[in-house]
Amino acid sequence: MKLRSKDLLGLEHLEPDEINLILDMAKDMKKIVQSNMKRVNYLQGRSVITLFYENSTRTRVSFELAAKYMGAHAVNVSVSTSSVAKGETLIDTGKTLDVMGSDIVVIRHSQPGAPHLLAKHINASVINAGDGMHEHPTQALLDMFTMQEAKGGLEGLTVAIIGDIMHSRVARSNIIGLGKMGAKVRVFAPATLLPIGIENMGCQICSSLEEAISDADVIMGLRIQKERLKKALIPSTEEYARFFGLDVHHLAAAKKDVLVMHPGPVNRGVEMTSLLIDSDQSKINEQVTNGVAVRMALLYLLAGREEH
């Protein structure tokens, strides 16, 4: 089986069987990540370009490592020092990379829909590494892989997502993906950070932290995105931490084997206490490892597709 599209633009475009295909492939790729010899030739001769218009550490580096572990040529385009700084359009940048023989372009952009626009104009596969406040499909896939690995499956899980839902593309992709895989998603956030109509995506809005995490299988904290807070949507990070921050004592209301997750980077003492971040139930570091495995799986599935 192959992915139906040449691109990965969002989980809203994937069917459950495609998600399962990616997660199953990631299991094999994780063995490579954890081996002493992180080098296979699955993508020998292929080229992977990371084109990031926004800052990133985990996502960009994990894509570059994923490409290199599989023998592909990995090139990072620094937008600040590229022709973009001279006024080159996204489409022209994409076409330039395309005619250089690029096989996959991984793009992060502040504008929702930018990866979709790029994909229409180039032959290379496009992977959405985050577009504005829309989606971050590879993060949700690695989150689901982490849950599946620890819990044995996704169907029937109760996942509580706590924090800045409004600005979180991670939350949106997880709500979409987990819903397709049969999990139940609850969200809790300050009213000012809760998008109107979010419940129409299939999640349950909770009125308290206790309601959100009661008997939860997974608790996922979200970063307060200060760079996207254009106005005072919360009084202060101190007050946010007091009413919405997660601590180890909150775990008592959840299931005994609850997983604690966060897409990172974490503002310690704000979204979560250090004690919780470093606890045995925390899967935050595991998420990072799994991110490389999931992105290896995607590169393999897209670069190995049959040409039409």
N, C-alpha and C positions, 0 to 999 in steps of 0.2 A: 504493500500500500504506500502511496505517496500523498503529500499535501496537495490539495486541489489547486491552490494558487501558487504563482511564482513568488509571492510576497507574504510577509507576516505583518499585517498592518494593525491588527487588534483582535482580541478574543471574540468580539462580536461577529467576526467573519469566520470563526472556526467551528466545526461540528465536534460533538463529544468524541467521536472516533478519532479525529485528528489530534485532539488534546491527548487522548490515551496513547496515540502513536508517539507523540513527542515525549511524554513522560516515560514510556517504556524504553525508548531509545536513550533517554537520559540515564537510566539505570546502568546501561553498558558503558556509557561515556564516563560515568563517575568512577568506574574501575580504572580507567586510564588516568584520571585526575589524581587518584590516590596511589597510583603505582610509582615505582622508582624511576621508570623510563617513560616520561610524559611525551611520547612522540610516536605518532602513527602517520601513515601516508594516505589516509582516506581522501584528503583534499589537496594532494600534491599537484602543483601547477595552477591551482585556483588562487584568486586574489580577493581579499576582504578589506573594504575601506570603512573606517569609522569616521563619520562626518558629524561632529557634535557642535551645535550652535549654543549649547548650554553646558555649564560645568558638570563634571562627573568624575568619580574615581572608580567605584565598584563596577558600574555597568560597562564603561569604556574599556577598562583593563581586563575585565572578564571576557569580553568579546575578542580582544586582541590575543589573550592567552588561549582562548578556545580555538582561534584560527591557527595559531602557531603550534599548539599541541597536535593538530591534525595535519600539519605539513603545508598549510596554505601561506601565501604571502600576506602579511597584515600591515596595512598602512594607515596611520592616523593623520587626518587632515585637520590642522589647527586653523580654525575659522578666523581667528584674530589676525593671523599672518598670511592668510590666503587671499585670493582675488575677491572674496566676499567683502573684505575690508575696502576694496576699491569700488564696490557697488555691483558686483556680479550677482545675478539673480539665482535663486535656488535651482530653477530648471536648467539654466546655462551651466551651473556648477555640476549638476548631475549628468548632463550630456557630455561634458568634458571628461568626467570620470568614466562614463560609459564607453566612449570611443577609445579610451586607454586600455580597454579590455577587462574592466572590473567585473567580477562575477556577483558579488554581494556588496551592497551599500547599507551600512547600519547608520541610521540617522536619529539624532535627538534634536528637537526644535521647540522653540517656545510657542509656536503657533499651532493650534489644533488643526489636523488635516494636512500638515506639511508632508509627512511621509506618503500619504495617499496621492497628493499632487505629483510628487517625485516619481512614484511608481508608474504613473500613467505616461511618463515621458522618457523612460529609459528601459533598456532591455534587461539590465542587471536586476537581480532580486533585491527588494528593499525590505529591511527589517526596521520596524518602529521601536526605537529605544526610548520612547517617551515623547509625546507631542502635547505641549501645553498642559492643560488640565483635562485632557481627553482620555488617553489610555497609556499604559506601560505594560504591554502584553508579556514580555519576557520576565518581568519581575513577578507577575501573577503566576506564570507557569512555574517558576522556581519555588514560589511559595506553595503552590499546590503539590509540587514534587516533594517538598519537605514534609508537608502534612501526610501525603500518601505513604511516604517512606516510614514515618513514625507510627501511623495509625493503621496501615494496611489497606487503606482505601479512602475515598472522599465522600461517597454517598452516605447520607445520614449524619455527617458531622455538623456540629454547631460551632460557627466561627464568629467571634465578636471582634469587630473592628472599631477601635477607639481613637478619636483625635480629629485632626483637621481633614474632614471628609470633603469639604468644599473644594480645596485646592489639590486633592490627591488623585492623580491618575492611577496610582497603585490601587486605591480603594475601588475605583470604577472597574478596573480590569479584574480584580478579585471577585467583586460582586457578580460580574458577568460570567466569569469562568467557573466559580464555585457553584453558581446556580445551575449552569449547564451540566455539572457533574453530580448534581443531586445533594449538595450541601445546603445548609440553612445559614444565612448571614444576618447577623444583627449589627446595627451601627449605633454609636453613641458619641455625641459631640456637643460643644456649646452651640446654642441655637444660631449664633452668627456664623458658624462654620459648618452648617448643615444645609446642603443645597435643597431648594424647594423641589419637591417631586422625586427625591431620591428613592422613595419607597416604590415608585413605579418600575424600578429596575429589578424588583423582586426581593429586596431586603426588608428587614423589620427595624423600624426606628424605636429605640428604647428611651425611656424617660429618666433613667438613672444608671449609674455605673453598675450597681448591684444587679439590676434587671438584665443588663447586657451580658454580664459574665456568669450569671447563674447557670450551673451545669454545662458550661462551655467546654468544648474539646480543644479549642484554640483561642488564644487572646492575642490580637495583633494591634500593637500601638503604631501610630502614625506621627511623623515629624511635624512640628509646627513650622510651616514654611514661611519664615520671616521675609524671604525675598519676594513672596507673592502677596503678602499682606499690605495692600495699598492704603488701608486705613485701619484705625484701631478697632479690630474685630474682637480682641480680648483685652481686658484691663491691663494685664501684665503676665509674664511667663510664670511669676511666682503664684499668682492667683490661679492660673491654669493648672499648675502642678498640684495645687491644694485640692481642686475639685475634680480634675480629670486625669491627673497623673496616676500611674500604676505602681503599686508596691507589692511586696511579697504577701502582705496580709490579705490582699484582694483574692489571692489564689484559693482561699478557703471556700469561697462560694462556687468555684468552678469544679470540674471533675478532677479527681486526684492525679490523673496523668495528663493534665492540661499542658499544652505547648505554649510557650511565650515567644512571640515573633515580632519583628520590626524590620521594615525594608532598609533602614539605615540611610544616612548616618543618624545616630540617636543623640538627642540633646539630653545628656545624663542629668537626672534630677528634675527634668521637666516632664517628658512623656513617660519616663520610667526611672526608678531609682537604680543606682549602680548595683545594689544588692539583688534586684530582680534581673537585671541585664546579665549578671555573672552567675545566676543561679543554675542549678542542674536542669531545670525545666526550660531554660532559655535555648532556643534554636537559632539565635541570630548569627552566630559564626557558621553554623551548618548551612544556613541560607546562602551565605557568600560562596561556600564550596559548591553547593548545588547550582548556583548561578552559572558557574563555568560549565558544569555538566549539561545543563539545559541548553545553554547557548551553543555548545558543541553539537548537541543533537539537532538543533535548528539549522546550523550551518551545513551539517551533513545532509539533512533532508532537502534543503533548498538547493544546495550546490550539486547534489546528486540527482536532481530531477531530470526527467527526459525532456529534451528540447522539442519544442513544437514547431 
